[in-house]
Amino acid sequence: MATKIPAAMARLYKNVFVCKNCSSKMRADARKIAEGTAKCRKCGGKKFRPISKK
């Protein structure tokens, strides 16, 4: 198995969230997600979950 490169892991997974309504990915600050001020570009929803790491 290949080793995990920290720079690549940060680029792929840091501050990336998935909309619970339309499943589109969005990069946003975690604080904005927790406050509920970030909204989805595609559907306008405000509920997100962190992207799952494979």
N, C-alpha and C positions, 0 to 999 in steps of 0.2 A: 504494500500500500504506500501511496505517496504521503509525504508529510503535509500537514496543513500550514499554508503560508499565512501569517497573520495579516499582511497587507491585503491579500486576496479575500480573506474571510471578512475583514472590515468593509471592503468595497461591496461585497455581495449581500451582507446581512445587517450592517450597522444602520440603524434608523430606517429600516424598510418595514413597512406594515402592509397588511392586506385588508381590503374592505370586506366586511362581513356580508354586505348586501350583494355586491357585483363581482367580488373576487379580483379586483384590479389592484396592482401593486402601486405603492406610493412611498416616496422617501420624505420623511418629516421628522421633526424633533420629537423625542419621546414625551417631553413636557406638554407640547401642544396636543398630542394624542390623548394624554391623561386628562387635560383640562377640557377637551372636547371642542377646541377651537379649530382644529384641522378638519377639512371636509374633502370628500372624494371628488376628483375632477370629473369622473364619469357619471355618477349617479347623485352626488350631493349628500351622501350619507355621512354620518359622523361616528360610526362604530367600526373600530379597527382591531386587528389582532396582529401580533408579531409574525413575521414570516417564519415558517418552519425550516429548520436546518436539516438537510438530508444526511 
